[in-house]
Amino acid sequence: MTIKEIQRTINSNFGFNMISDLTDPLHHLEVLRNCRICPRDCGVDRINGKTGWCGSDAGFNISSICLHKGEEPSISGEHGICNIFFSRCNLACIYCQNNQISNHRGKVLEYKLSLSEVIKCINGFLDGGCNIVGFVSPSHYLPHVKAIIDALRKEGRNPTFVYNTNAFERVEEIRGLEKYIDVFLPDLKYLDNKNSKLYSGVNNYPEFAKAAIKEMYRQKGSTLKLDETGQATDGLIIRHLILPGLAGNSKAILQWIAWELSASVTISLMAQFYPAGKALEHAVISREISDDEYNSVVNEMETLGFYKGWVQDLQSHALYRPNFQSDHPFSQE
């Protein structure tokens, strides 16, 4: 059953009575009465319909729940991953390839669901043989992630849970996911404030991202555990998307991972960038990455001694162009 088949409209004021029963998965949402779950630190009452920087209230506002077979091989596995794409974002990357759903202001493609409807959708994929569930852009919906996991576990479901994040996270919130998340999948974007402000609209991304990823590493270490089919069951995979004109940034990120964490960490080096959204008009990133940029970053990765992970083909940008208007956004896979 697709998300469109079970969608319904709920009141924009998500208000509910104070929940004291800690066995109710919805109790996690109480923190949204004074939302400070991400580094934006807005302090708004999302329960009563207020929205902070991300533009999100307390509802289960989801743009897609779909089967995705184009993630890293150990994530997609044999049957694909059931990915839950939350709407909006706590960053404002001008090149976002999911711009149909990520805009923190204005209209986005989203469905307002109840928790039971979300669980019904996920169960459909689990019943079909998928055994891994991913939360995409979850930073501003972290309490909802916990609620979904608790609800699934109450039903006796225990798939592998993947936290697919832009890494703009509070370290204490990542610490609170230790009993919930099996595989952390952060995208480390920048190590300097200039680029983070210019391309993602935030001054302090490196500070928070480095601390969050260090905590993920503390929890998982450098060993990516796999089941008998080769699908990940526990661990850390650090993604990095190479941007045109920013090969130096990519090399610095690889150096930081190798020197501050370990060259044994599993790396996913992505070359799928194509100019989308505001990037089409940007002086630096209105193009794809060049052969020289790509090769210099890959060479740095090899020089630093990374030996676990994946490097996307330079032409991969032609394959990763989702359409969230479709029930199957990644149908070109």
Secondary structure, DSSP 8 states (H G I E B T S, - for coil): --HHHH-----S---------TTSGGGGGGGGGGB-SSTT---B-GGGT---TT---SSEEEEEEEEE--S-HHHHTTT-EEEEEESS-SS--TT-TTHHHH-SSS----EEE-HHHHHHHHHHHHHTT--EEEEES-GGGHHHHHHHHHHHHHTT---EEEEEE-S---HHHHHTTTTT-SEEEEB---SSHHHHHHHHS-S-HHHHHHHHHHHHHHHHTT--EE-TTS-EEEEEEEEEE--TT-HHHHHHHHHHIIIII-TTSEEEEE------GGGGG-TTTSS---HHHHHHHHHHHHHTT--SEEE--GGGGGT----TTSSSTTTT-
